[in-house]
Amino acid sequence: MTEVGDDRSGWSLSTFSGWETLFDRLLKVSEVVIVLTISIALVLFAVREVLWIWFASDPAMREARIEALIKTMNDNWKVGLLLLVPLFYRTIRTFLERVRKAFGMEARLPEDIEEKPNPPQLQAPEAEV
């Protein structure tokens, strides 16, 4: 006869076993949507800026627009760093997982961890009278 605790643990595992694959699929889909959205927005922004500079009425106006574009990019370069995180999330995560495996930094199961007792505290020698 099995214990009640065993039945409940088996029930909980069977109930939540498909969640990991569901979350993995949702992560993959959301990454693709985010990357495509950011890429399309960046391409549209670049096209808009090129057209904005190209259709200036005279060369002096073009030069002023190019200068304004460069100043804007210089002031807001940190936004580009924030955009790189979602664009390369999976690549960076995979790389870090491989590095952890290569250098033996994988998380071990609690059964595999060997507990060692702490060394005894050093005591100061008592002064002899």
C-alpha positions in Angstrom: 0.0 0.0 0.0 1.4 3.4 -0.9 1.4 6.4 1.4 -0.8 9.4 0.9 2.2 11.7 0.6 3.5 9.7 -2.3 0.2 9.9 -4.2 0.1 13.7 -3.7 3.6 14.3 -4.9 2.9 12.2 -8.0 -0.3 14.1 -8.6 1.4 17.5 -8.3 4.2 16.4 -10.7 1.7 15.1 -13.3 -0.4 18.3 -12.9 2.5 20.7 -13.5 4.6 18.6 -15.8 3.5 20.3 -19.0 4.0 23.8 -17.6 7.7 23.9 -18.3 7.2 23.2 -22.0 4.4 25.7 -22.1 6.5 28.4 -20.5 9.4 27.5 -22.8 7.2 27.9 -25.9 5.7 31.2 -24.6 9.3 32.4 -24.0 10.3 31.5 -27.6 7.3 33.2 -29.1 7.6 36.3 -27.0 11.3 36.6 -27.9 10.5 36.3 -31.6 7.8 38.9 -31.4 10.0 41.3 -29.4 12.9 40.9 -31.8 10.8 41.4 -34.9 9.0 44.5 -33.4 12.3 46.1 -32.3 13.9 45.3 -35.7 11.0 46.7 -37.7 10.8 49.8 -35.6 14.6 50.5 -36.0 14.4 50.0 -39.8 11.4 52.3 -40.0 13.2 54.9 -37.9 16.3 54.7 -40.0 14.3 55.1 -43.2 12.4 58.0 -41.8 15.6 59.8 -40.8 17.3 59.2 -44.2 14.2 60.6 -46.0 14.0 63.5 -43.6 17.6 64.4 -44.4 17.3 63.6 -48.1 14.3 65.9 -48.8 15.8 69.0 -47.1 15.3 72.0 -49.3 19.0 73.2 -49.5 22.4 71.8 -48.6 22.7 74.0 -45.5 19.4 72.5 -44.2 20.7 69.0 -44.9 23.8 69.7 -42.9 21.8 71.0 -40.0 19.6 67.9 -40.0 22.6 65.6 -40.1 24.0 67.5 -37.2 20.7 67.3 -35.3 20.6 63.5 -35.9 24.1 62.9 -34.7 23.5 65.0 -31.6 20.3 63.1 -30.8 22.1 59.7 -31.3 25.0 61.0 -29.0 22.5 62.0 -26.3 20.5 58.8 -26.4 23.0 56.0 -27.0 22.0 54.3 -23.8 18.7 53.4 -25.3 20.6 51.3 -27.8 22.1 49.3 -25.0 18.7 48.7 -23.5 17.5 47.4 -26.9 20.4 44.9 -27.1 19.2 43.0 -24.1 16.0 41.6 -25.5 17.6 41.2 -29.0 20.3 38.9 -27.7 18.7 37.4 -24.6 18.6 33.7 -25.7 22.1 33.9 -27.2 23.6 35.3 -24.0 21.7 32.8 -21.8 22.9 29.9 -23.9 26.4 31.2 -23.8 26.4 31.5 -20.0 24.9 28.0 -19.6 27.7 26.6 -21.7 30.3 28.5 -19.7 28.9 27.2 -16.4 29.0 23.6 -17.7 32.6 24.0 -19.0 33.9 25.3 -15.7 31.9 23.0 -13.5 29.6 25.6 -12.0 26.4 23.7 -12.5 23.9 23.6 -9.7 24.0 20.2 -8.0 21.2 18.4 -6.4 21.0 18.5 -2.6 21.8 14.8 -2.4 25.1 15.3 -4.3 26.3 18.0 -1.9 28.7 16.7 0.7 28.5 18.6 4.0 31.7 19.0 5.9 31.8 20.0 9.5 33.3 23.4 10.4 36.7 23.4 11.9 36.8 23.9 15.6 37.2 27.4 16.8 40.7 28.4 17.7 41.0 29.2 21.3 43.6 31.6 22.7 46.0 29.8 25.1 45.3 30.7 28.7 48.1 32.5 30.4 49.8 30.6 33.2 50.1 32.3 36.5 
